[in-house]
């Protein structure tokens, strides 16, 4: 098990947890969280539709980084990846699903 930390009387497992912008605690396992898994699948499909090779390459890099950072529960890097992807594929429901799940307020992506 991961190292335990205490945050405002909430014990958090450091291995699979993160605290979003609004102090929500999240634990994510991409393999078992169907909401996140489906959102990532949809984002990947949007990227595959891109015509511009350079944009597609950039989007694929940000998508891989997004996936890695979701597994690491790094909400700061997740937010950065979502912003970059929204600039390439637009504000999709899947990006908003992930932002909402992690409690991330991203201008232009969530309210």
NUFIMI-379290 format. One line per 3 residues: their letters; for each residue x, y, z of N, C-alpha, C, CB. Coordinates in pm, whole numbers, plus 50000, padded with zeros to 5 digits. Last residue first. Glycine has a CB too. Example, Ala and Ser with C-alpha at 12.3 -4.5 7.8 and 13.67 -1.06 7.14 Angstrom:
# residues 2
sa> 51285,49775,50708,51367,49894,50714,51290,50003,50787,51408,49940,50572 ~ 51319,49431,50780,51230,49550,50780,51320,49670,50780,51131,49553,50905
# end
This chain:
# residues 111
xxx> 48271,52512,48361,48231,52639,48423,48290,52654,48561,48079,52649,48431 ~ 48525,52393,48137,48421,52372,48237,48384,52507,48297,48467,52272,48348 ~ 48656,52513,47923,48627,52370,47920,48517,52337,48019,48754,52289,47950
xxx> 48695,52779,47968,48659,52739,47833,48624,52591,47822,48770,52770,47740 ~ 48913,52707,48232,48843,52809,48155,48818,52764,48011,48923,52939,48156 ~ 48858,52440,48431,48942,52480,48319,48866,52582,48237,48984,52357,48232
xxx> 48867,52304,48733,48802,52415,48665,48893,52465,48555,48767,52528,48764 ~ 48850,51973,48826,48934,52076,48763,48849,52181,48696,49030,52014,48662 ~ 48768,51738,48944,48735,51865,49009,48817,51981,48954,48756,51854,49156
xxx> 48801,51505,48811,48912,51547,48894,48888,51682,48961,49037,51554,48812 ~ 48558,51497,48673,48593,51388,48763,48702,51429,48861,48636,51265,48683 ~ 48581,51724,48508,48481,51720,48615,48516,51614,48718,48342,51693,48557
xxx> 48780,51638,48329,48799,51759,48411,48705,51757,48531,48776,51886,48326 ~ 48648,51416,48216,48771,51397,48291,48797,51517,48383,48891,51375,48196 ~ 48430,51546,48094,48408,51436,48188,48531,51418,48276,48377,51305,48113
xxx> 48553,51721,47917,48479,51776,48031,48453,51669,48137,48348,51836,47985 ~ 48652,51538,47734,48747,51622,47808,48679,51679,47932,48800,51737,47718 ~ 48404,51439,47645,48500,51350,47710,48604,51427,47789,48568,51261,47608
xxx> 48284,51650,47514,48224,51600,47638,48320,51512,47715,48098,51523,47607 ~ 48535,51879,47391,48449,51762,47380,48392,51724,47516,48526,51644,47320 ~ 48639,52144,47263,48585,52113,47395,48486,51999,47386,48519,52237,47457
xxx> 48905,52051,47032,48787,52124,47076,48740,52077,47213,48674,52107,46974 ~ 49144,51942,46964,49023,51869,46922,48894,51939,46961,49024,51729,46981 ~ 49325,52153,47045,49345,52077,46922,49215,52011,46874,49452,51970,46943
xxx> 49252,52262,47284,49296,52353,47179,49311,52284,47044,49426,52416,47218 ~ 49212,52035,47432,49094,52112,47393,49127,52213,47284,49036,52185,47515 ~ 49479,51955,47473,49392,51875,47386,49269,51954,47342,49348,51746,47457
xxx> 49562,52157,47652,49628,52140,47523,49540,52063,47425,49763,52068,47540 ~ 49387,52110,47869,49389,52240,47801,49448,52228,47661,49469,52344,47884 ~ 49460,51847,47936,49323,51876,47891,49316,52009,47818,49226,51878,48011
xxx> 49725,51887,48019,49696,51803,47902,49557,51831,47848,49709,51654,47939 ~ 49681,52047,48248,49762,52097,48136,49731,52020,48009,49913,52088,48169 ~ 49533,51867,48409,49474,51994,48367,49548,52052,48246,49477,52095,48484
xxx> 49727,51673,48453,49603,51637,48383,49539,51763,48328,49504,51562,48477 ~ 49908,51815,48604,49947,51776,48469,49826,51731,48387,50051,51663,48474 ~ 49750,51846,48836,49809,51962,48769,49846,51930,48625,49931,52010,48845
xxx> 49684,51583,48916,49579,51671,48864,49634,51794,48793,49489,51714,48976 ~ 49800,51291,48890,49865,51422,48895,49770,51525,48833,50002,51421,48820 ~ 49758,51012,48903,49671,51105,48976,49735,51242,48995,49634,51046,49111
xxx> 49882,50834,48747,49962,50887,48857,49880,50980,48947,50085,50962,48803 ~ 49683,50793,48560,49729,50678,48639,49810,50722,48760,49812,50583,48552 ~ 49679,51049,48457,49560,50999,48524,49599,50881,48612,49450,50957,48421
xxx> 49930,51055,48338,49906,51139,48456,49776,51105,48528,49904,51283,48416 ~ 49896,50878,48122,49999,50852,48225,49969,50930,48353,50138,50891,48171 ~ 49692,51013,47981,49671,50878,48032,49769,50846,48144,49685,50775,47919
xxx> 49828,51253,47918,49704,51254,47995,49680,51118,48060,49584,51293,47906 ~ 50034,51153,47757,50067,51220,47883,49945,51225,47975,50120,51362,47856 ~ 49882,51064,47544,49963,50968,47620,49999,51025,47756,50090,50932,47542
xxx> 49773,51312,47464,49685,51204,47506,49762,51101,47589,49622,51137,47384 ~ 50000,51454,47386,49922,51502,47502,49828,51394,47554,49842,51627,47464 ~ 50070,51292,47165,50164,51311,47276,50089,51356,47402,50273,51416,47238
xxx> 49845,51323,47004,49882,51189,47052,49978,51197,47169,49944,51108,46939 ~ 49858,51597,46949,49745,51543,47025,49777,51405,47082,49619,51535,46937 ~ 50091,51605,46791,50084,51677,46918,49974,51620,47007,50059,51827,46894
xxx> 50004,51447,46572,50120,51407,46652,50119,51473,46790,50250,51442,46579 ~ 49791,51610,46482,49765,51473,46526,49879,51421,46613,49745,51380,46404 ~ 49927,51839,46405,49827,51846,46513,49800,51708,46571,49697,51908,46461
xxx> 50077,51724,46196,50144,51785,46310,50050,51796,46431,50198,51924,46272 ~ 49877,51634,46015,49972,51539,46076,50040,51597,46201,50077,51499,45975 ~ 49543,51706,45997,49674,51768,46001,49770,51679,46080,49666,51910,46064
xxx> 49313,51553,46054,49375,51546,45921,49519,51598,45922,49291,51626,45820 ~ 49178,51353,46313,49251,51474,46273,49322,51453,46140,49352,51514,46382 ~ 49071,51117,46398,49000,51187,46290,49075,51311,46240,48861,51226,46335
xxx> 49214,51042,46621,49233,50965,46498,49168,51031,46376,49178,50824,46515 ~ 49108,51213,46813,49245,51235,46765,49267,51163,46633,49348,51188,46870 ~ 48863,51088,46856,48867,51226,46804,49004,51257,46745,48832,51327,46915
xxx> 48952,50847,46969,48880,50846,46841,48881,50984,46776,48735,50798,46862 ~ 49060,50942,47209,49147,50874,47112,49082,50869,46974,49181,50732,47160 ~ 48826,51029,47329,48930,51126,47295,49024,51067,47190,49010,51167,47422
xxx> 48697,50782,47368,48637,50884,47280,48739,50990,47238,48520,50951,47351 ~ 48872,50662,47552,48846,50597,47422,48790,50698,47322,48747,50478,47440 ~ 48844,50837,47768,48974,50825,47699,48958,50761,47561,49071,50742,47784
xxx> 48576,50784,47833,48616,50919,47793,48749,50915,47718,48628,51012,47916 ~ 48594,50514,47910,48513,50552,47793,48552,50691,47742,48363,50550,47829 ~ 48757,50541,48140,48798,50454,48029,48724,50492,47900,48772,50305,48065
xxx> 48597,50700,48304,48725,50752,48254,48772,50672,48134,48832,50749,48365 ~ 48383,50517,48339,48359,50655,48294,48486,50715,48234,48309,50743,48412 ~ 48495,50283,48443,48438,50282,48308,48414,50423,48254,48308,50206,48308
xxx> 48762,50200,48609,48671,50314,48606,48616,50330,48464,48743,50444,48652 ~ 48944,49995,48574,48816,49963,48637,48717,50078,48637,48839,49919,48778 ~ 49163,50102,48440,49112,49973,48396,48974,49943,48455,49208,49863,48434
xxx> 49226,50334,48578,49170,50344,48443,49106,50213,48399,49280,50384,48344 ~ 49151,50414,48884,49214,50301,48818,49150,50297,48680,49196,50165,48898 ~ 49172,50671,49117,49142,50631,48981,49221,50508,48942,49171,50745,48885
xxx> 49033,50872,49360,49114,50754,49338,49073,50698,49204,49097,50648,49453 ~ 49030,51200,49487,48993,51106,49382,49088,50988,49380,48992,51176,49245 ~ 48894,51453,49686,48991,51344,49680,48942,51242,49580,49012,51279,49821
xxx> 48868,51804,49639,48807,51672,49634,48917,51568,49624,48708,51660,49515 ~ 48962,52067,49639,48992,51982,49753,48914,51851,49755,48965,52056,49879 ~ 48932,52180,49392,48832,52214,49493,48843,52121,49613,48692,52208,49434
xxx> 49125,52073,49225,49127,52216,49252,49036,52255,49367,49088,52293,49128 ~ 49183,51746,49382,49154,51838,49272,49158,51982,49316,49019,51807,49212 ~ 49414,51524,49488,49323,51624,49539,49307,51728,49430,49374,51688,49672
xxx> 49440,51171,49439,49479,51308,49409,49376,51400,49470,49492,51332,49256 ~ 49570,50836,49457,49478,50942,49496,49532,51077,49453,49455,50940,49646 ~ 49720,50593,49478,49618,50613,49375,49520,50722,49412,49543,50484,49349
xxx> 49924,50629,49683,49947,50553,49562,49848,50585,49450,49941,50407,49593 ~ 49846,50756,49915,49926,50832,49819,49940,50759,49686,50062,50861,49876 ~ 49537,50751,50056,49641,50662,50008,49717,50734,49898,49582,50526,49957
xxx> 49443,50967,50314,49452,50948,50171,49565,50850,50141,49475,51082,50097 ~ 49214,51063,50558,49333,50984,50529,49331,50947,50381,49340,50856,50619 ~ 49115,51373,50653,49087,51267,50556,49216,51192,50533,49029,51325,50421
xxx> 49166,51598,50804,49099,51485,50869,49057,51376,50771,48978,51533,50943 ~ 49315,51747,50607,49189,51792,50666,49106,51676,50721,49108,51870,50564 ~ 49491,51481,50524,49455,51610,50467,49318,51648,50520,49457,51606,50311
xxx> 49758,51267,50575,49634,51318,50631,49610,51456,50576,49638,51319,50787 ~ 49880,50982,50398,49889,51122,50432,49756,51165,50491,49926,51209,50308 ~ 50056,50679,50366,49932,50747,50405,49962,50891,50444,49862,50673,50522
xxx> 50203,50523,50087,50222,50600,50208,50094,50676,50240,50341,50698,50193 ~ 50035,50231,49952,50111,50355,49945,50121,50422,50080,50049,50449,49845 ~ 50083,49882,50000,50000,50000,50000,50088,50124,50000,49905,50000,50121
# end
